[in-house]
Amino acid sequence: MMSALGQLGGRLYRGEVSFDFVGRKRLWYAISGLILVISIVAVLVRGLSFSVDFKGGAIFTFPSTSTTLSQVQNAVESGGVSGAIVQQTHGQQNGWQIQTKSLTGAQTVALEKTLSGKLGVNSDDISATTVGPSWGSQISGKALEALIAFLIVIVIYLSIAFELRMAIAAFVALLHDLVIATGIYALAGFQVSPATVIGLLTILGYSLYDTVVVFDKVRENTAGLLGGARTTYSQAANLALNQTLVRSINTSLIALLPVTGILVVSIALLGANNELEELALVLFVGMLSGTYSSIFIATPVLADLKERQPQYQALAKRVAVRASGGRAAKRATARAEAAGRGRSGGTAAGLSSAQLAEEEQDDVGFTDEIDGSDPTADELTTTASRAPGAQASRGAPENARPGPRQQPRRGGSSASRHRPAGKKKRR
């Protein structure tokens, strides 16, 4: 399988196999638009489940050998606290964690006594940690500031290292990943903690790395592109995307394997909503989204922005004119078949020598149309005189064999060639 993947990568790099990612950008935009709409609606309707570090509150942990989930919930409600989150910790039956809203000192003491009396737990074994609302708001503000600073620095760096349009395309891909990751957290009800913010910044860097690799190849393929008329910017960008496709897939798979292992182990051994699980979860979601955006969003958006420039619009028109002609290729095929048949005097690919001459004359006009200038009369005359069988186009039979070309004498003028024989030039 790896050998086949390596061969596919080589064929993609050489252009023998190509997937039209940029040409199908409307499809990718529609898919991403649907996912983004679902994510935004999920955030607005369900909201995000923030941890105690962000919204403030209290966390109670205690061991219990014979306690069930319903018993713990009933004990918490008996203590006068509603809306608490109760879960097992460390993957064991004797570990419990209770997350509540912000409590006063009296409420904290009352809940501890209720848990001790209802569940038969020693009060010394109950650990209570309180986080104030002001601390949670400070953490939220610092996380938002770090995210904004990260995005600004990224745009500035890409504008200097590449160009502004590449920076805009990469910024769009980053926002795409942010919204999708946030929507998945809202849909699944995953808890947002400081570890989640750390993982989110990490996946943005990972997504940006993959995008920069593709953009570097795009810049290499589009260097000097405006000087010709063979490839549009979108075609060159699509080739760069295919050339880096296998590398992007391999990088993503290798990065996802250890993250998946950490996620599985943290859920199985440490229980739900632990910091290791929160970090691994956001990394897993972000890497998948980042791989998708670097292939299906960043490069198509870049091609869209570049194709709006007048010089690249003119290039696309020249490429379209060249592609619609194809006369040079047709004439070359006809000559190759004629050479294979030998000097039989017949036609090649159904074209007579006069028709070949006419095709060559038309091709001169086609080339000048691409260059933006009209062919001069001297150029057309010279081309017609050099065309094989040009005499046939003046009324000679189609199958008539042209005679030998008359070679002019090296010395003398035209008058000396017409002087009657026997007369000498006077000195």
Protein Blocks (a to p, Z undefined) as FASTA:
>chain_A
ZZmmmmmmmmmmnomaccdfklmmmmmmmmmmmmmmmmmmmmmmnopaddfklnopaddd
dddfkbcfklmmmmmmmnopghiacddehhiakbccdddddddfklmmmmmmmmmmmnop
afklpccddddfklmmmmmmmmmmmmmmmmmmmmmmmmmmmmmklmmmmmmmmmmmmmmm
mmmmmmnopacdfklmmmmmmmmmmmmmmmmmmmmmmmmmmgoklmmcfbcfklmmmmmm
mmmmmmmmmmmmmmmmmmmmmmmmmmmmnoghifklmmmmmmmmmmmmmmmmmmmmmmmm
mmmmmmmpmklmmmmmmmmmmmmnommmmmmmmmmmmmmnopnopaeehiafklmmmmmm
mmmmmmmmmnopacdfklmmmmmmmpghklmmnopafklccdddddddfbdcfklmmgce
hiacdZZ
